[in-house]
Every structure is written in structure tokens, then in C-alpha cells.
């Protein structure tokens, strides 16, 4: 049966069982300075924190990460809190630091000397203007892994003709060609609903940092790592790119290289998707819908000898068969036959799905006297505990603790920084 959505409050009572995460974790002992904002960097550093790294989120005093001003909002401890910070803020420590001040920069460099990695996603050139260039960071800590995410790259490791252009998720989706191949056949290009222009670069940045960490284990040397949002989504668009390289044919929303029935169909109560893209799946699908005779009508391959048009033969029969049934019936019948298919679920239904629950995809974060669900790890590693939900912090929540614990500052030094408006 298709999971039905349940009415669930945004905040739930905190579990009495406590967090399931315990040491050892893969990145225990790693210290990461997080200067990132909005989505691409914060998502990547949250994954590092989930894996055991000590991640210090460094924000401008007062206002903090601009993501704190993105809707939707809810009230928490007398203030309005944005989902923008709740999404990627778990398991981090929160330090406020004014990098426009000499004292703030000096404090950051003290942290750099002790850190394993520094993440930032400023417009290229910003760190230089702050007096925190790669040369300055490398002098402070030759072992530092400096991870920089930007729209088009910085030009430091590889040429970046559009380095100065700003970019967000929407821009990356368009410039990568992904938007051109997304959407319904015959319709306009479509934006993908998830912010993949932010999340995919973050994933590549995590992978690159772990690669560089392995190199550092052997050489003792730090690295500058740059990930461009447009590069990341262009790499994700590999199917269309390789298809064009092979055939010279531009992929379209009407034909994405699948010869068989592959797409969305409408059942009596909702839409379903069917992905029968190869001959072995056609041979399961046709009998499942009572039309084994269609297998005899498959046309010959086209001029490339590779692409079959069997979908044109089967589609009318599938439309008729699916349209006369409920989505549950369609999914159960085709799944039993070994044909890939699924209902098109809404977000609430996905969250209530037994798959989501069984796979522990929701991490509960302490919030407003209870907890709020955030998305957890989609990867499972034997012997490694699932992420736990450390509480989201206000701007600078842990400033004094971080300065005392990591830098050994006393009350007088902390007071001097506060007087200089550096924290």
C-alpha cells in the first residue's frame, strides 16, 4: 500500500532514548572552521559534523548567516527562527567573529593554526580582500585543507572565465544544461524542486576534502580545493553530455535516450512512474498489463543501431491500463512482475513512508521544547552510528566557550575582543 501522510506537528516531544550516535566516528578529532553561508557550504559541513568532526560555524556578529532570514519562520525562545538555519545547523558550535576587524582576523588565524580544514563559499576574491588569502592561510598552517565553493570557480586551481559572476541554485541549474532536459515533454525547461545547485557541490566538496585528507596523511601538505556549482551540476548532466558526444544529438524533454516506456502515467487516484527502459523490462511489462502481443510489434532499431522505439508501441496500452486502476494496484502488480515503478508521493507522504522510517532518514533536532525533523544520512556504514541531532545555535552561542577551550583565552582577552567589536 502507498503510505498515507499523517498530520504531524513541526515539533515533537524529545525522545527519552537520547541520541543514538556514539564514538568512535569516522572524523573524530578533525577540526573544521565553517565560514560558509546559505546552503552549499553549510550542508557539507553538517555532514562532516555528523561524522564526528568538530565544526565551528563562524558568523558575523549580530546578523549571522543570511540563511537565518529565509522563510519559513517559527518562534523559538522569543525570537523568530528560520528553517534556513535549522536545515543544516545541527551538531555545530557557533562562534561570532567580525572578520572586518584586525582583532577578528587575528583570532581566526589563531584558529586556523589549530584547524584541519577551513570551508568558505564567498565570491572569489573575498578572502583576499579580508586579508585572508591562500598565502596567509598557508603560512599560518601549511597542513590546512582550504575548501572553497563558488558559482563558477575561483581560477586558482583551474581557469574560471566567469569567476566574478554570482550564482545560486537556479543559475547553476540553467548554466549546467540540467534545466533544459528537465520538465514534461512538450513543456518549457523546468527547475528541479530540490536545491541541487547547492547540495551537489557540497557533496563533491566533502569527497574532495576526504581525498585531500588522504593525501595529507601521506605528504603532510595541505591543499586548496575549489568546487564550482556550475561544474558540479554539469557533471551531474553526464547522460545528456555523453549522448551528445556519441551521436551529435541534443537531448530534449521529449526523448531522453530511453527506448522503452519511461515516464509518468496517471492512475485513477494519482500519478505513478514506470521505468521500463530496456528490452528485458519490456518483456516483463507487456505480460503484466495483459498485452504480451505487443512484444511482436517492436520495430527495428533506428539508424544508430542502438535506440529502439518500443515506447511508441507500448505507450497507448500502458496509458489505458494504468488509467483504469488505482496507483496501489499499478505499483503492486508491476513490482510483482519486476518492473521498476513508484507512486508520485508528496513530501508529507515521503516522510510518513515505511521506507523513510525504517532507513532512519529523519534526524530529530532539539528545538522549542521538543524536536524538529531534519533529513539524515542516506548512506549506511557498518559499525558507524547514525547522526544525532545536536541543538541548533543562535549567532555566537558558543563564542566564549570556543575561545576558552580551543585558544585558551581568559576573561580579560575575551572582554578585549568584545570591546573591539571583534566578537
Secondary structure per residue as TSV (DSSP state, phi and psi in degrees):
chain	resnum	aa	ss	phi	psi
A	1	X	-	360.0	146.0
A	2	X	-	-72.7	132.6
A	3	X	-	-64.4	134.3
A	4	X	-	-95.4	141.3
A	5	X	-	-67.7	144.8
A	6	X	-	-112.7	146.9
A	7	X	-	-70.9	116.2
A	8	X	-	-126.0	135.5
A	9	X	-	-69.5	153.2
A	10	X	S	-64.0	-29.6
A	11	X	S	-123.1	132.9
A	12	X	B	-118.6	155.2
A	13	X	-	-57.2	141.8
A	14	X	-	-63.6	142.8
A	15	X	-	-69.6	142.4
A	16	X	S	-81.6	-11.2
A	17	X	S	-77.5	-21.8
A	18	X	-	80.6	175.3
A	19	X	-	-67.0	147.5
A	20	X	-	-90.9	-10.4
A	21	X	-	-78.6	135.8
A	22	X	-	-147.9	157.8
A	23	X	S	-72.4	158.2
A	24	X	-	-82.1	150.0
A	25	X	-	-122.1	159.0
A	26	X	T	-56.8	-35.3
A	27	X	T	-112.1	21.4
A	28	X	T	-53.4	135.5
A	29	X	T	91.6	-10.8
A	30	X	-	-84.9	132.9
A	31	X	E	-110.1	120.6
A	32	X	E	-120.8	127.2
A	33	X	E	-94.7	124.5
A	34	X	E	-111.9	100.0
A	35	X	-	-97.8	11.9
A	36	X	-	-81.9	166.2
A	37	X	-	-145.8	169.4
A	38	X	T	64.2	-109.5
A	39	X	T	-126.6	-47.4
A	40	X	H	-61.4	-49.8
A	41	X	H	-72.0	-49.0
A	42	X	H	-56.3	-34.0
A	43	X	H	-65.9	-44.8
A	44	X	H	-63.9	-43.3
A	45	X	H	-70.7	-28.6
A	46	X	H	-63.5	-41.2
A	47	X	H	-61.8	-39.0
A	48	X	H	-64.6	-41.6
A	49	X	H	-64.5	-41.1
A	50	X	H	-57.4	-34.0
A	51	X	T	-86.6	5.3
A	52	X	T	112.0	-10.4
A	53	X	-	-66.3	146.3
A	54	X	E	-83.1	110.5
A	55	X	E	-109.1	122.3
A	56	X	E	-106.1	111.4
A	57	X	E	-82.9	116.9
A	58	X	E	-104.0	120.2
A	59	X	E	-127.4	159.0
A	60	X	-	-63.0	131.6
A	61	X	T	-56.4	139.0
A	62	X	T	91.3	-74.6
A	63	X	T	-83.2	-40.2
A	64	X	-	72.6	-157.9
A	65	X	-	-61.4	130.7
A	66	X	G	-56.1	-21.9
A	67	X	G	-61.9	-20.2
A	68	X	G	-67.4	-10.2
A	69	X	G	-111.2	12.6
A	70	X	S	-93.8	135.9
A	71	X	S	-71.8	160.8
A	72	X	-	-80.8	160.0
A	73	X	E	-117.0	156.7
A	74	X	E	-145.1	158.1
A	75	X	E	-84.7	135.9
A	76	X	E	-146.5	119.7
A	77	X	T	52.7	42.7
A	78	X	T	81.9	3.7
A	79	X	E	-130.0	156.7
A	80	X	E	-84.8	125.9
A	81	X	E	-114.8	136.6
A	82	X	E	-91.9	145.6
A	83	X	H	-62.6	-22.3
A	84	X	H	-59.5	-32.4
A	85	X	H	-92.6	-27.4
A	86	X	H	-67.9	-34.8
A	87	X	T	-58.1	-42.7
A	88	X	T	-127.1	22.2
A	89	X	-	-102.6	0.0
A	90	X	T	-71.8	151.9
A	91	X	T	64.2	22.5
A	92	X	-	-112.6	160.4
A	93	X	E	-103.5	146.4
A	94	X	E	-116.1	116.9
A	95	X	E	-120.8	130.2
A	96	X	E	-97.3	133.7
A	97	X	-	-150.8	127.4
A	98	X	-	-91.9	101.8
A	99	X	T	-78.3	-4.1
A	100	X	T	-78.5	-16.1
A	101	X	S	-98.7	149.8
A	102	X	H	-62.4	-38.3
A	103	X	H	-66.5	-38.3
A	104	X	H	-65.1	-42.8
A	105	X	H	-65.6	-40.5
A	106	X	H	-63.2	-38.7
A	107	X	H	-65.8	-41.6
A	108	X	H	-59.8	-43.1
A	109	X	H	-65.8	-30.9
A	110	X	H	-62.7	-40.7
A	111	X	H	-68.5	-39.0
A	112	X	H	-58.1	-39.0
A	113	X	H	-61.4	-23.8
A	114	X	H	-102.9	-9.2
A	115	X	-	-88.3	158.7
A	116	X	S	-93.5	-33.6
A	117	X	E	-147.6	151.8
A	118	X	E	-129.8	126.9
A	119	X	E	-109.7	137.6
A	120	X	E	-149.3	152.4
A	121	X	-	-134.4	43.7
A	122	X	-	-74.4	163.7
A	123	X	-	-60.1	134.6
A	124	X	T	-51.0	137.4
A	125	X	T	99.9	-17.9
A	126	X	H	-64.2	-45.2
A	127	X	H	-61.5	-38.1
A	128	X	H	-61.2	-45.2
A	129	X	H	-65.5	-27.1
A	130	X	T	-80.0	-4.9
A	131	X	T	79.8	22.8
A	132	X	-	-123.4	46.4
A	133	X	-	-63.7	169.1
A	134	X	H	-58.9	-38.1
A	135	X	H	-64.1	-40.3
A	136	X	H	-66.1	-45.3
A	137	X	H	-63.7	-41.4
A	138	X	H	-67.2	-35.6
A	139	X	H	-65.7	-39.1
A	140	X	H	-68.4	-35.0
A	141	X	-	-154.3	96.1
A	142	X	T	-62.2	-17.1
A	143	X	T	-93.4	1.9
A	144	X	-	-69.3	136.9
A	145	X	E	-98.2	111.0
A	146	X	E	-100.8	111.2
A	147	X	E	-104.6	121.3
A	148	X	E	-123.6	122.0
A	149	X	E	-108.0	132.4
A	150	X	E	-147.9	176.6
A	151	X	S	-65.8	-49.7
A	152	X	S	-124.8	8.2
A	153	X	-	95.5	163.4
A	154	X	-	-97.2	-20.3
A	155	X	S	88.2	-0.3
A	156	X	S	-76.9	-49.8
A	157	X	S	-87.9	-38.0
A	158	X	S	-142.7	154.1
A	159	X	-	-56.0	144.5
A	160	X	-	-139.8	86.3
A	161	X	T	-57.7	-29.4
A	162	X	T	-109.6	29.8
A	163	X	T	-55.3	-33.2
A	164	X	T	-85.2	-3.2
A	165	X	S	-81.4	131.6
A	166	X	-	-73.2	155.0
A	167	X	-	-150.2	146.4
A	168	X	-	-128.3	-178.9
A	169	X	H	-48.8	-49.8
A	170	X	H	-59.7	-41.1
A	171	X	H	-64.2	-44.4
A	172	X	H	-64.2	-38.9
A	173	X	H	-62.2	-39.5
A	174	X	H	-73.1	-47.6
A	175	X	H	-71.7	-19.2
A	176	X	T	-86.7	-8.5
A	177	X	T	86.1	-6.5
A	178	X	T	-65.8	-37.6
A	179	X	G	-64.4	-34.8
A	180	X	G	-65.0	-26.8
A	181	X	G	-105.5	12.2
A	182	X	-	-111.7	143.1
A	183	X	S	119.9	173.9
A	184	X	-	-74.6	147.4
A	185	X	T	-54.4	134.0
A	186	X	T	83.0	-9.3
A	187	X	S	-96.3	-179.4
A	188	X	-	-78.2	166.4
A	189	X	-	-56.3	146.3
A	190	X	-	-126.2	141.2
A	191	X	-	-76.8	134.7
A	192	X	-	-73.9	135.5
A	193	X	S	-63.7	-38.2
A	194	X	S	-75.1	151.4
A	195	X	-	-82.3	64.5
A	196	X	H	-66.1	-23.9
A	197	X	H	-63.5	-21.0
A	198	X	H	-98.3	-45.0
A	199	X	H	-73.9	-39.0
A	200	X	H	-65.4	-45.8
A	201	X	H	-58.0	-36.0
A	202	X	H	-62.2	-41.9
A	203	X	H	-63.5	-44.4
A	204	X	H	-62.0	-36.4
A	205	X	H	-66.6	-39.6
A	206	X	H	-62.3	-45.9
A	207	X	H	-60.5	-46.2
A	208	X	H	-63.2	-40.1
A	209	X	H	-64.5	-39.8
A	210	X	H	-68.2	-35.8
A	211	X	H	-59.4	-48.9
A	212	X	H	-66.2	-32.5
A	213	X	H	-64.5	-39.0
A	214	X	H	-65.7	-39.7
A	215	X	H	-62.9	-42.0
A	216	X	H	-62.7	-33.5
A	217	X	H	-59.0	-32.3
A	218	X	H	-90.9	-34.3
A	219	X	H	-108.6	-20.6
A	220	X	-	79.1	3.5
A	221	X	-	-103.3	140.4
A	222	X	-	-76.9	174.4
A	223	X	E	-144.6	152.0
A	224	X	E	-95.9	127.5
A	225	X	E	-122.6	122.3
A	226	X	E	-120.3	137.4
A	227	X	E	-128.1	122.5
A	228	X	E	-94.8	134.9
A	229	X	H	-58.8	-43.3
A	230	X	H	-66.7	-40.0
A	231	X	H	-58.4	-45.6
A	232	X	H	-62.1	-43.2
A	233	X	H	-76.1	-30.1
A	234	X	H	-62.8	-40.8
A	235	X	H	-64.7	-34.0
A	236	X	H	-68.6	-22.7
A	237	X	T	-88.2	30.0
A	238	X	H	-63.8	-33.0
A	239	X	H	-61.5	-48.2
A	240	X	H	-66.3	-37.7
A	241	X	H	-66.7	-46.0
A	242	X	H	-67.8	-39.2
A	243	X	H	-60.1	-40.6
A	244	X	H	-67.9	-40.4
A	245	X	H	-62.1	-36.2
A	246	X	H	-77.2	-39.6
A	247	X	H	-115.4	-16.0
A	248	X	-	73.9	11.5
A	249	X	-	-103.0	127.1
A	250	X	-	-75.6	125.0
A	251	X	-	-67.8	147.7
A	252	X	-	-132.3	172.7
A	253	X	S	-71.9	-17.2
A	254	X	S	-81.8	-24.2
A	255	X	-	-151.1	110.0
A	256	X	-	-112.0	31.0
A	257	X	S	86.3	10.4
A	258	X	-	-104.2	121.1
A	259	X	-	-78.9	-24.2
A	260	X	S	-100.1	-176.3
A	261	X	-	-65.3	116.5
A	262	X	E	-149.7	98.5
A	263	X	E	168.2	-162.3
A	264	X	E	-101.8	135.7
A	265	X	E	-130.6	154.8
A	266	X	E	-106.0	116.0
A	267	X	-	-87.2	-176.7
A	268	X	S	-63.1	-33.3
A	269	X	S	-115.0	-13.8
A	270	X	S	-172.4	174.0
A	271	X	E	-84.0	149.7
A	272	X	E	-131.1	163.1
A	273	X	E	-119.5	144.9
A	274	X	E	-128.8	132.2
A	275	X	E	-125.8	78.5
A	276	X	-	-108.8	80.3
A	277	X	-	-97.4	-5.4
A	278	X	S	-132.1	158.8
A	279	X	H	-53.4	-39.5
A	280	X	H	-63.3	-29.4
A	281	X	H	-80.1	-32.1
A	282	X	H	-60.7	-39.3
A	283	X	H	-67.5	-20.1
A	284	X	H	-89.4	-37.6
A	285	X	H	-68.7	-47.0
A	286	X	H	-58.0	-49.0
A	287	X	H	-65.7	-33.2
A	288	X	H	-62.7	-31.1
A	289	X	T	-99.4	12.0
A	290	X	T	75.8	23.8
A	291	X	-	-130.7	53.0
A	292	X	G	-61.1	-22.2
A	293	X	G	-63.5	-22.6
A	294	X	G	-66.3	-23.6
A	295	X	G	-63.3	-25.7
A	296	X	G	-80.2	-9.4
A	297	X	G	-100.5	4.8
A	298	X	-	-62.5	126.2
A	299	X	-	-72.8	166.1
A	300	X	-	-70.7	160.5
A	301	X	-	-63.0	156.2
A	302	X	-	-78.7	-165.9
A	303	X	T	-64.2	-21.7
A	304	X	T	-79.2	-16.5
A	305	X	S	77.5	5.6
A	306	X	S	-119.8	-40.0
A	307	X	-	-94.5	124.6
A	308	X	-	-101.2	151.3
A	309	X	-	-109.5	33.3
A	310	X	H	-64.6	-27.6
A	311	X	H	-57.5	-33.1
A	312	X	H	-66.3	-31.7
A	313	X	H	-76.2	-42.4
A	314	X	H	-86.3	-25.7
A	315	X	H	-56.2	-47.7
A	316	X	H	-58.0	-38.9
A	317	X	H	-68.1	-37.8
A	318	X	H	-67.2	-44.4
A	319	X	H	-56.2	-44.3
A	320	X	H	-66.6	-45.0
A	321	X	H	-66.0	-46.9
A	322	X	H	-64.8	-41.3
A	323	X	H	-63.8	-20.1
A	324	X	T	-92.6	2.1
A	325	X	S	-129.3	163.5
A	326	X	-	-77.8	160.9
A	327	X	H	-62.9	-38.7
A	328	X	H	-56.6	-45.7
A	329	X	H	-63.6	-44.7
A	330	X	H	-60.1	-49.9
A	331	X	H	-66.1	-43.1
A	332	X	H	-65.2	-42.5
A	333	X	H	-66.8	-48.5
A	334	X	H	-72.3	-36.8
A	335	X	H	-62.9	-39.7
A	336	X	H	-63.1	-28.6
A	337	X	T	-86.2	-3.3
A	338	X	T	84.0	21.6
A	339	X	-	-99.1	124.1
A	340	X	-	-62.1	127.5
A	341	X	E	-161.8	162.2
A	342	X	E	-164.6	153.5
A	343	X	E	-75.0	155.1
A	344	X	-	-87.1	101.3
A	345	X	-	-88.2	148.6
A	346	X	-	-80.2	170.7
A	347	X	H	-62.0	-44.3
A	348	X	H	-61.6	-37.5
A	349	X	H	-68.6	-39.5
A	350	X	H	-61.1	-43.4
A	351	X	H	-65.3	-31.3
A	352	X	H	-88.6	-3.7
A	353	X	S	-65.4	141.8
A	354	X	H	-61.5	-26.4
A	355	X	H	-63.9	-47.5
A	356	X	H	-61.4	-43.1
A	357	X	H	-67.3	-48.8
A	358	X	H	-63.8	-33.9
A	359	X	T	-87.4	2.8
A	360	X	T	53.8	51.1
A	361	X	-	-84.8	-6.8
A	362	X	E	-107.5	127.0
A	363	X	E	-108.0	122.3
A	364	X	E	-84.4	124.7
A	365	X	E	-109.0	130.0
A	366	X	E	-56.2	131.5
A	367	X	E	-166.2	127.6
A	368	X	T	51.7	46.2
A	369	X	T	80.2	-2.9
A	370	X	E	-141.6	-136.7
A	371	X	E	-139.7	158.3
A	372	X	E	-126.4	141.1
A	373	X	E	-79.7	131.4
A	374	X	E	-123.4	160.4
A	375	X	E	-79.3	132.2
A	376	X	-	-97.0	-152.8
A	377	X	-	-80.3	130.6
A	378	X	S	-86.3	-6.1
A	379	X	-	-105.0	146.5
A	380	X	-	-123.3	126.0
A	381	X	-	-120.0	124.4
A	382	X	T	-55.9	127.8
A	383	X	T	82.9	-4.1
A	384	X	-	-105.3	121.5
A	385	X	-	-66.9	153.9
A	386	X	-	-66.7	157.0
A	387	X	-	-61.1	147.5
A	388	X	-	-108.4	163.6
A	389	X	-	-101.0	90.4
A	390	X	-	-69.1	146.4
A	391	X	-	-62.9	140.8
A	392	X	-	-68.8	142.5
A	393	X	-	-110.1	149.7
A	394	X	-	-70.6	164.2
A	395	X	T	-55.6	124.0
A	396	X	T	73.1	16.1
A	397	X	T	-52.8	-39.5
A	398	X	T	-107.6	17.4
A	399	X	H	-54.4	-55.6
A	400	X	H	-64.5	-39.5
A	401	X	H	-64.1	-41.6
A	402	X	H	-65.1	-43.9
A	403	X	H	-65.1	-36.3
A	404	X	H	-73.8	-47.7
A	405	X	H	-72.1	-42.6
A	406	X	H	-92.4	-35.0
A	407	X	H	-107.9	-10.1
A	408	X	-	72.5	21.7
A	409	X	-	-68.9	143.5
A	410	X	-	-96.0	179.3
A	411	X	H	-62.0	-35.1
A	412	X	H	-66.4	-42.4
A	413	X	H	-64.9	-40.5
A	414	X	H	-65.8	-40.5
A	415	X	H	-63.2	-37.2
A	416	X	H	-66.0	-40.1
A	417	X	H	-64.1	-40.7
A	418	X	H	-65.7	-39.2
A	419	X	H	-65.4	-33.1
A	420	X	T	-83.5	3.0
A	421	X	T	57.7	33.9
A	422	X	-	-89.0	-18.3
A	423	X	-	-131.5	360.0
